[in-house]
Amino acid sequence: MGLNQNELDPLEDLVAEEDQQTTDTQGEPRHQEGKQVRLALDLVEPGDEANDYGRYTRVSKALPQGVTSRMLYKDVVLIAWPAFVEFILTQLTSMADMIMVGQLGSWAIAAVGLTTQPKFLLMTMFMAMNVGATALIARAKGAGDRERANLILRQAILLTAVLSLISAVVGFIYSETLVRFMGAADEQTLAGGTVYLRIQMAGFVLLALTSTFTAALRGVGNSRITMTYNLISNLVNVVFNYLFIYGKFGFPRWELAGASLATVIGQTVAFVLALAVVLRGRNYVHLQFRAGFKPDLKVMKSIVNIGFPAMVEQMLMRAGAIMYVKTVAALGTVAYATHQIGMNIQALSFMNGQAFSVSATSLVGQSLGKKRPDMAQAYARRTRMLGMMISIVLGIAFFFFGERIVSWYAKEPEVIAMGASILKLVALIQPFQSSQFILAGALRGAGDTRSVAVITFVTVLLIRPSLAVLNIQVFGWGLMGAWYALVTDQIVRSALVLLRYNSGKWKSVRV
């Protein structure tokens, strides 16, 4: 589908409006040397390699002159709130998908759930390169080097296109093998999962390229425009879900195939809108085809240096998750469907940490690009505090209203009862989970992706699956045993990420 000029302007107006939101604590425009600035970071002088900034891990907690704590909180929220709205609405769309699919039966929920980890595994390579692109683009913006930021964008697009095409071909050819490997308990679940995954692979490259555009825009703090086009994509997804799953208004009833096709249609809409945004010259990142896509080995090496540890982290996470899912799937279709409902609801709580993680990555990256680790530290601390407050509210909601929430997905009493118990555990880990996401985002913004990969190896690949096997097969705790393992993983991972952050070594990472 195409877009005319009038359809593009409202999206671009949002970007222009966002770039003009440069008020101080009294609502007046901030200025520095006669120029309007957008962040408190723009008010401070760049650091110098010759001074303490960038050389030592210990920096002053005192804020620079002219910068207030309130200004920092506003900067955090400026970037986080669009990402928060986007992630929440995206997850609500996923929940709507699951609820609609759930009307077909527990087998359908299980079938979709069994495709999740293979799809994430295939996304690993290009998503990891996006981590490198985000960190490098954020630093380029902090250093005021727009030309380099756009060079990084072009190189990231080139990497993504190649890696995602390879992944899509592999995923399409081996869809049935992957779903069977995940532990499909019956032929109906296997057939449904295979069709669902194959359709997902057909739209994989567009999904990947959209994620790279989004990573670049978030790197420079333009999270509001990514919220806009992803919101439109989600609405399209839900509408076509209703039409294609149930065959409404004369459309064919394609059930699981229809749900997957609706997702691909939504992703295609997001790609068209995101491409239109980066092609226009009104953003800090601007894609210009005339500049060419000739490989720049030096820039690619920088992206890979940051992205490779993130890729290892994601691969370890997916390997651990696959081992964990296979253990749970062995409990049967109904138990796995209940588990999938719990995971789907828990994913909603991820949105809080992930949204503030976007702020942490962007602001820490920009601060270090300006050689101001003191500002990076100040932003990270306030981002974590805001995320923590929201996590407590979410925890209360999950603890007291878990049964009602689970009943939206399924009507079987045993599923509702077990799901409510699972949500009580989800409630308890909310503060730990939020802290982990946000501080890991800060470490990635600094380019310290190796430490996050090591922590993921220890927790997701070793602790979670091992405890799940022990709790289920030795202690006989069933599905709850699997969730005890997940809770342990989250708490240990949060503690290790906090220890790494508190060490301060991320402030002197070179990229």
C-alpha positions as CSV (number, residue, x, y, z in Angstrom):
1,M,0.0,0.0,0.0
2,G,1.2,3.6,-0.6
3,L,0.8,6.9,1.2
4,N,0.2,10.3,-0.3
5,Q,1.8,13.5,1.0
6,N,-1.2,14.6,3.1
7,E,-1.1,11.3,4.9
8,L,2.5,11.7,5.8
9,D,2.3,15.2,7.2
10,P,0.5,14.4,10.4
11,L,3.2,11.9,11.3
12,E,6.0,14.4,10.5
13,D,4.2,17.1,12.5
14,L,4.4,14.9,15.5
15,V,8.2,14.6,15.1
16,A,8.5,18.4,14.6
17,E,6.3,19.0,17.6
18,E,8.4,16.6,19.7
19,D,11.7,18.2,18.6
20,Q,10.2,21.6,19.7
21,Q,9.3,20.4,23.2
22,T,12.2,22.2,24.8
23,T,10.7,23.8,27.9
24,D,12.4,24.2,31.2
25,T,10.8,23.6,34.7
26,Q,8.8,26.8,34.4
27,G,7.5,26.0,30.9
28,E,9.8,28.4,29.2
29,P,12.1,27.5,26.3
30,R,15.5,26.4,27.4
31,H,18.3,28.3,25.7
32,Q,22.1,28.0,25.5
33,E,24.1,30.6,23.6
34,G,21.0,31.8,21.8
35,K,20.0,28.3,20.7
36,Q,16.9,26.3,21.7
37,V,17.8,23.0,23.3
38,R,15.7,19.9,23.9
39,L,17.3,18.1,26.9
40,A,18.9,19.1,30.1
41,L,22.0,17.4,28.7
42,D,22.2,20.2,26.1
43,L,22.8,22.7,28.8
44,V,26.0,21.2,30.0
45,E,29.5,21.6,28.5
46,P,31.0,18.6,26.8
47,G,33.5,16.6,28.8
48,D,37.2,16.4,27.9
49,E,39.3,13.3,27.5
50,A,41.9,15.1,29.6
51,N,39.7,15.5,32.6
52,D,38.0,12.9,34.9
53,Y,35.1,12.4,32.5
54,G,35.4,9.2,30.6
55,R,38.6,8.1,32.5
56,Y,37.2,7.1,35.9
57,T,34.3,5.1,37.0
58,R,33.6,7.3,40.0
59,V,32.0,10.6,39.2
60,S,30.2,13.2,41.3
61,K,26.5,12.7,42.0
62,A,26.0,16.5,42.2
63,L,24.2,17.9,39.2
64,P,25.9,20.5,37.0
65,Q,25.1,24.1,37.5
66,G,21.8,25.1,35.8
67,V,20.5,21.5,35.8
68,T,17.8,20.4,38.2
69,S,16.5,17.0,39.2
70,R,13.1,18.0,37.9
71,M,14.6,18.7,34.4
72,L,16.1,15.2,34.3
73,Y,12.8,13.5,35.3
74,K,11.1,15.5,32.5
75,D,13.8,14.3,30.0
76,V,13.3,10.7,31.1
77,V,9.5,11.0,30.7
78,L,9.8,12.8,27.4
79,I,11.4,9.7,25.8
80,A,9.7,7.0,28.0
81,W,6.0,7.9,27.8
82,P,5.6,7.4,24.0
83,A,7.6,4.1,24.3
84,F,5.4,3.1,27.3
85,V,2.2,3.8,25.4
86,E,3.5,2.0,22.4
87,F,4.7,-1.1,24.3
88,I,1.5,-1.3,26.4
89,L,-0.7,-1.0,23.3
90,T,1.5,-3.5,21.4
91,Q,1.1,-6.0,24.3
92,L,-2.6,-5.3,24.6
93,T,-2.8,-6.2,20.9
94,S,-0.9,-9.4,21.7
95,M,-3.4,-10.1,24.5
96,A,-6.3,-9.5,22.1
97,D,-4.7,-11.9,19.7
98,M,-4.4,-14.5,22.3
99,I,-8.0,-14.0,23.6
100,M,-9.4,-14.2,20.1
101,V,-7.3,-17.3,19.3
102,G,-8.3,-18.8,22.7
103,Q,-11.9,-18.9,21.5
104,L,-10.8,-21.7,19.1
105,G,-9.7,-23.8,22.0
106,S,-6.6,-24.5,24.3
107,W,-4.9,-26.2,21.3
108,A,-4.8,-22.9,19.4
109,I,-3.2,-21.0,22.3
110,A,-0.6,-23.8,22.6
111,A,0.0,-23.7,18.9
112,V,0.7,-20.0,18.8
113,G,2.8,-20.2,22.0
114,L,5.0,-22.9,20.5
115,T,6.0,-20.5,17.6
116,T,7.1,-17.7,19.9
117,Q,10.5,-18.9,20.9
118,P,11.5,-20.1,17.3
119,K,10.5,-16.7,16.0
120,F,12.5,-14.9,18.6
121,L,15.5,-17.1,18.0
122,L,15.4,-16.2,14.3
123,M,15.1,-12.5,15.2
124,T,18.2,-12.7,17.4
125,M,20.8,-11.6,14.8
126,F,19.2,-8.5,13.5
127,M,17.8,-7.4,16.9
128,A,21.3,-7.6,18.4
129,M,22.7,-5.5,15.6
130,N,20.0,-3.0,16.4
131,V,21.3,-2.7,19.9
132,G,24.7,-1.7,18.5
133,A,23.1,0.8,16.1
134,T,21.0,2.4,18.9
135,A,24.1,2.9,21.2
136,L,26.3,4.2,18.4
137,I,23.6,6.6,17.0
138,A,22.9,7.9,20.5
139,R,26.6,8.6,21.0
140,A,26.8,10.3,17.5
141,K,23.9,12.6,18.5
142,G,25.6,13.3,21.8
143,A,28.7,14.3,19.9
144,G,26.7,16.4,17.5
145,D,27.8,14.3,14.5
146,R,24.6,13.9,12.4
147,E,26.5,12.6,9.3
148,R,27.9,9.7,11.3
149,A,24.5,8.9,12.8
150,N,23.0,8.6,9.3
151,L,26.0,6.5,8.1
152,I,25.4,4.1,11.0
153,L,21.7,3.9,10.0
154,R,22.5,2.9,6.5
155,Q,25.0,0.3,7.6
156,A,22.5,-1.1,10.1
157,I,19.9,-1.4,7.4
158,L,22.3,-3.3,5.2
159,L,23.1,-5.7,8.0
160,T,19.5,-6.2,8.9
161,A,18.3,-6.8,5.3
162,V,20.9,-9.6,4.8
163,L,20.5,-11.3,8.2
164,S,16.7,-11.2,8.2
165,L,16.4,-12.6,4.7
166,I,18.6,-15.6,5.7
167,S,16.5,-16.1,8.9
168,A,13.2,-15.9,7.0
169,V,14.3,-18.5,4.5
170,V,15.5,-20.9,7.2
171,G,12.3,-20.3,9.3
172,F,10.0,-20.9,6.4
173,I,11.6,-24.1,5.3
174,Y,11.9,-25.6,8.8
175,S,8.7,-24.3,10.3
176,E,7.2,-27.7,11.0
177,T,10.5,-29.1,12.4
178,L,10.8,-26.1,14.7
179,V,7.2,-26.4,16.1
180,R,7.6,-30.2,16.5
181,F,10.9,-29.6,18.3
182,M,9.2,-27.2,20.7
183,G,7.0,-30.1,21.9
184,A,3.7,-30.0,20.0
185,A,1.6,-32.5,21.9
186,D,-0.8,-33.5,19.1
187,E,-1.2,-33.2,15.3
188,Q,-3.8,-30.3,15.5
189,T,-1.4,-28.2,17.5
190,L,1.5,-29.1,15.2
191,A,-0.4,-28.2,12.0
192,G,-1.8,-24.9,13.4
193,G,1.6,-23.8,14.7
194,T,3.3,-24.7,11.4
195,V,0.9,-22.6,9.3
196,Y,1.2,-19.7,11.8
197,L,5.0,-19.7,11.7
198,R,5.3,-20.0,7.9
199,I,3.1,-16.9,7.4
200,Q,5.1,-15.0,10.0
201,M,8.3,-15.8,8.0
202,A,6.7,-14.4,4.8
203,G,6.7,-10.9,6.4
204,F,9.9,-11.3,8.4
205,V,12.2,-8.9,6.4
206,L,9.7,-6.0,6.6
207,L,9.4,-6.6,10.4
208,A,13.2,-6.6,10.7
209,L,13.7,-3.4,8.7
210,T,11.0,-1.6,10.7
211,S,12.8,-2.6,13.9
212,T,16.0,-1.0,12.6
213,F,14.2,2.3,11.8
214,T,12.7,2.2,15.2
215,A,16.1,1.5,16.9
216,A,17.6,4.5,15.1
217,L,14.8,6.9,16.0
218,R,14.9,5.8,19.7
219,G,18.6,6.2,19.7
220,V,18.1,10.0,19.2
221,G,15.1,10.2,21.5
222,N,12.3,10.2,18.9
223,S,10.2,7.6,20.6
224,R,7.0,9.5,20.0
225,I,6.9,8.9,16.3
226,T,7.7,5.2,16.7
227,M,4.7,5.1,19.1
228,T,2.5,6.6,16.4
229,Y,3.2,4.2,13.5
230,N,3.3,1.1,15.8
231,L,-0.1,2.2,17.3
232,I,-1.6,2.3,13.7
233,S,0.0,-1.1,13.0
234,N,-1.6,-2.6,16.1
235,L,-5.0,-1.3,15.3
236,V,-4.8,-2.7,11.8
237,N,-3.7,-6.0,13.3
238,V,-6.7,-6.2,15.6
239,V,-9.2,-5.3,12.9
240,F,-7.9,-8.0,10.5
241,N,-7.7,-10.5,13.4
242,Y,-11.5,-10.1,13.9
243,L,-12.1,-10.4,10.1
244,F,-9.8,-13.4,9.3
245,I,-10.0,-15.5,12.5
246,Y,-13.8,-15.7,12.5
247,G,-14.6,-14.9,8.9
248,K,-16.7,-11.8,9.6
249,F,-18.3,-9.4,7.0
250,G,-17.7,-11.9,4.1
251,F,-14.1,-12.5,4.8
252,P,-12.8,-16.1,4.9
253,R,-12.6,-17.9,8.2
254,W,-8.9,-18.8,8.4
255,E,-8.5,-19.2,12.2
256,L,-4.8,-19.4,13.1
257,A,-3.7,-18.7,9.6
258,G,-5.9,-15.6,9.7
259,A,-4.4,-14.5,13.0
260,S,-0.9,-14.8,11.5
261,L,-1.8,-13.0,8.3
262,A,-3.4,-10.1,10.3
263,T,-0.1,-9.7,12.2
264,V,1.9,-9.5,8.9
265,I,-0.5,-7.0,7.4
266,G,-0.1,-4.8,10.5
267,Q,3.7,-5.1,10.3
268,T,3.6,-4.1,6.7
269,V,1.7,-0.9,7.5
270,A,4.3,-0.1,10.2
271,F,7.1,-0.6,7.7
272,V,5.6,1.8,5.2
273,L,5.0,4.5,7.8
274,A,8.5,4.0,9.4
275,L,10.2,4.2,6.0
276,A,8.3,7.4,5.1
277,V,9.5,8.9,8.4
278,V,13.2,8.2,7.9
279,L,13.1,9.3,4.3
280,R,12.0,12.8,5.2
281,G,14.6,15.3,6.2
282,R,12.9,16.5,9.3
283,N,14.5,14.0,11.7
284,Y,18.0,13.8,13.1
285,V,18.3,10.4,11.4
286,H,17.6,10.8,7.7
287,L,17.8,7.9,5.2
288,Q,19.1,9.1,1.8
289,F,19.3,6.5,-0.9
290,R,21.7,8.6,-3.0
291,A,24.2,8.3,-0.2
292,G,24.4,4.6,-1.1
293,F,24.6,1.4,0.9
294,K,28.3,0.6,0.2
295,P,29.6,-1.4,3.1
296,D,31.7,0.6,5.6
297,L,33.7,-2.1,7.3
298,K,34.8,0.2,10.1
299,V,31.2,1.2,11.1
300,M,30.0,-2.3,10.7
301,K,32.8,-3.5,13.0
302,S,31.6,-1.0,15.6
303,I,28.0,-2.1,15.3
304,V,29.1,-5.8,15.5
305,N,31.4,-5.1,18.5
306,I,28.4,-3.9,20.5
307,G,25.8,-6.1,18.8
308,F,27.7,-9.4,18.9
309,P,27.6,-9.7,22.7
310,A,23.9,-8.7,22.6
311,M,23.4,-11.5,20.0
312,V,25.1,-14.0,22.2
313,E,22.9,-12.8,25.1
314,Q,19.7,-13.2,23.0
315,M,20.8,-16.6,21.7
316,L,21.5,-17.8,25.2
317,M,18.2,-16.4,26.3
318,R,16.3,-18.2,23.5
319,A,18.2,-21.4,24.1
320,G,17.4,-21.3,27.8
321,A,13.8,-20.3,27.0
322,I,13.4,-23.2,24.6
323,M,14.7,-25.7,27.1
324,Y,12.3,-24.2,29.7
325,V,9.3,-24.2,27.3
326,K,10.0,-27.8,26.3
327,T,9.9,-28.8,29.9
328,V,6.6,-27.1,30.5
329,A,5.1,-28.4,27.2
330,A,5.7,-31.9,28.5
331,L,3.0,-31.3,31.2
332,G,0.3,-31.4,28.4
333,T,-1.7,-29.0,26.2
334,V,-3.9,-27.6,29.0
335,A,-1.0,-26.9,31.3
336,Y,1.0,-25.3,28.6
337,A,-1.9,-23.2,27.5
338,T,-2.2,-22.0,31.1
339,H,1.5,-21.3,31.1
340,Q,1.2,-19.3,27.9
341,I,-1.6,-17.2,29.3
342,G,0.6,-16.4,32.3
343,M,3.5,-15.5,30.0
344,N,1.3,-13.3,27.9
345,I,0.1,-11.4,30.9
346,Q,3.6,-11.1,32.4
347,A,4.8,-9.7,29.1
348,L,2.4,-6.8,29.7
349,S,4.4,-6.0,32.9
350,F,7.6,-6.0,30.8
351,M,6.4,-2.9,29.0
352,N,7.1,-0.7,32.0
353,G,10.7,-1.8,32.2
354,Q,11.2,-1.8,28.5
355,A,9.8,1.7,28.0
356,F,12.1,3.2,30.7
357,S,14.9,1.1,29.3
358,V,14.5,3.1,26.0
359,S,15.1,6.3,28.0
360,A,18.1,4.8,29.8
361,T,19.7,3.6,26.6
362,S,19.2,6.9,24.7
363,L,20.1,9.3,27.5
364,V,23.1,7.3,28.8
365,G,24.4,6.9,25.2
366,Q,24.0,10.6,24.5
367,S,25.6,11.6,27.8
368,L,28.6,9.3,27.2
369,G,28.8,10.6,23.6
370,K,29.2,14.0,25.1
371,K,31.8,12.6,27.6
372,R,29.6,13.3,30.6
373,P,29.3,10.1,32.6
374,D,28.0,12.2,35.5
375,M,24.9,13.0,33.5
376,A,24.6,9.4,32.4
377,Q,24.6,8.3,36.0
378,A,22.0,11.0,37.0
379,Y,19.7,10.0,34.2
380,A,20.0,6.2,35.0
381,R,19.2,6.7,38.6
382,R,16.0,8.7,38.0
383,T,14.9,6.4,35.2
384,R,15.1,3.5,37.6
385,M,13.1,5.3,40.3
386,L,10.2,6.1,38.0
387,G,10.1,2.6,36.7
388,M,10.1,1.2,40.2
389,M,7.0,3.2,41.2
390,I,5.0,2.0,38.2
391,S,6.1,-1.6,38.9
392,I,4.6,-1.5,42.4
393,V,1.2,-0.4,41.0
394,L,1.3,-3.2,38.4
395,G,2.2,-5.7,41.1
396,I,-0.8,-4.8,43.2
397,A,-3.1,-5.2,40.2
398,F,-1.8,-8.6,39.3
399,F,-2.0,-9.8,42.9
400,F,-5.6,-8.8,43.6
401,F,-7.2,-9.1,40.2
402,G,-5.3,-12.1,38.7
403,E,-8.4,-14.4,38.6
404,R,-10.5,-11.9,36.7
405,I,-7.7,-11.2,34.2
406,V,-7.1,-14.9,33.5
407,S,-10.8,-15.4,32.9
408,W,-10.6,-13.2,29.8
409,Y,-8.5,-15.9,28.2
410,A,-10.2,-19.1,29.2
411,K,-13.3,-20.4,30.9
412,E,-12.0,-23.7,32.4
413,P,-12.0,-23.4,36.2
414,E,-8.6,-25.2,36.6
415,V,-7.0,-22.9,34.1
416,I,-8.3,-19.8,35.9
417,A,-7.3,-21.0,39.3
418,M,-3.8,-21.9,38.3
419,G,-3.4,-18.8,36.2
420,A,-4.4,-16.6,39.2
421,S,-1.7,-18.3,41.4
422,I,0.9,-17.7,38.7
423,L,-0.1,-14.0,38.6
424,K,0.6,-13.7,42.3
425,L,4.2,-14.7,41.6
426,V,4.3,-12.2,38.7
427,A,3.2,-9.5,41.1
428,L,6.0,-10.3,43.6
429,I,8.8,-9.9,41.0
430,Q,7.7,-6.6,39.5
431,P,10.2,-4.3,41.3
432,F,13.1,-6.7,40.5
433,Q,12.0,-7.1,36.9
434,S,11.7,-3.3,36.3
435,S,15.1,-2.6,37.8
436,Q,16.7,-5.3,35.7
437,F,15.3,-4.0,32.4
438,I,16.2,-0.4,33.1
439,L,19.7,-0.9,34.3
440,A,20.4,-3.4,31.5
441,G,19.2,-0.6,29.1
442,A,21.7,1.8,30.7
443,L,24.5,-0.7,30.3
444,R,23.6,-1.3,26.6
445,G,23.5,2.5,26.0
446,A,27.0,2.6,27.4
447,G,28.0,-0.2,25.0
448,D,28.6,-2.6,27.9
449,T,26.7,-5.5,26.3
450,R,29.2,-8.2,27.2
451,S,28.4,-8.1,30.9
452,V,24.7,-8.3,30.1
453,A,25.4,-11.4,27.9
454,V,27.3,-13.1,30.7
455,I,24.5,-12.4,33.2
456,T,22.0,-13.8,30.8
457,F,24.0,-16.9,30.4
458,V,24.1,-17.6,34.1
459,T,20.5,-17.0,34.7
460,V,18.4,-17.9,31.6
461,L,20.5,-20.7,30.3
462,L,21.6,-22.3,33.6
463,I,19.4,-21.3,36.5
464,R,15.9,-21.2,34.9
465,P,15.8,-24.5,32.9
466,S,17.8,-26.4,35.5
467,L,15.4,-25.4,38.3
468,A,12.4,-26.1,36.1
469,V,13.5,-29.6,35.5
470,L,14.3,-30.1,39.1
471,N,11.0,-28.7,40.4
472,I,8.8,-30.5,37.8
473,Q,10.5,-33.9,37.4
474,V,12.1,-34.4,40.9
475,F,9.9,-32.5,43.3
476,G,6.7,-33.0,41.2
477,W,5.5,-29.4,41.6
478,G,4.0,-29.2,38.1
479,L,3.4,-25.9,36.4
480,M,4.0,-23.9,39.6
481,G,7.5,-25.4,39.8
482,A,8.2,-24.0,36.4
483,W,7.2,-20.5,37.6
484,Y,9.2,-20.8,40.8
485,A,12.2,-21.3,38.5
486,L,11.3,-18.2,36.5
487,V,11.0,-16.1,39.7
488,T,14.4,-17.2,40.9
489,D,15.9,-16.4,37.5
490,Q,14.4,-12.9,37.6
491,I,15.6,-12.1,41.1
492,V,19.2,-13.4,40.5
493,R,19.4,-11.6,37.2
494,S,18.2,-8.3,38.7
495,A,20.9,-8.6,41.5
496,L,23.7,-9.3,39.0
497,V,22.7,-6.4,36.7
498,L,22.6,-4.1,39.8
499,L,26.0,-5.2,40.9
500,R,27.5,-4.5,37.4
501,Y,25.8,-1.1,37.2
502,N,27.1,-0.2,40.7
503,S,30.6,-1.1,39.7
504,G,30.6,2.0,37.5
505,K,32.8,0.2,34.9
506,W,30.3,1.0,32.1
507,K,31.1,4.7,32.3
508,S,34.5,4.1,30.7
509,V,33.5,1.5,28.0
510,R,35.0,2.5,24.6
511,V,32.9,1.9,21.4
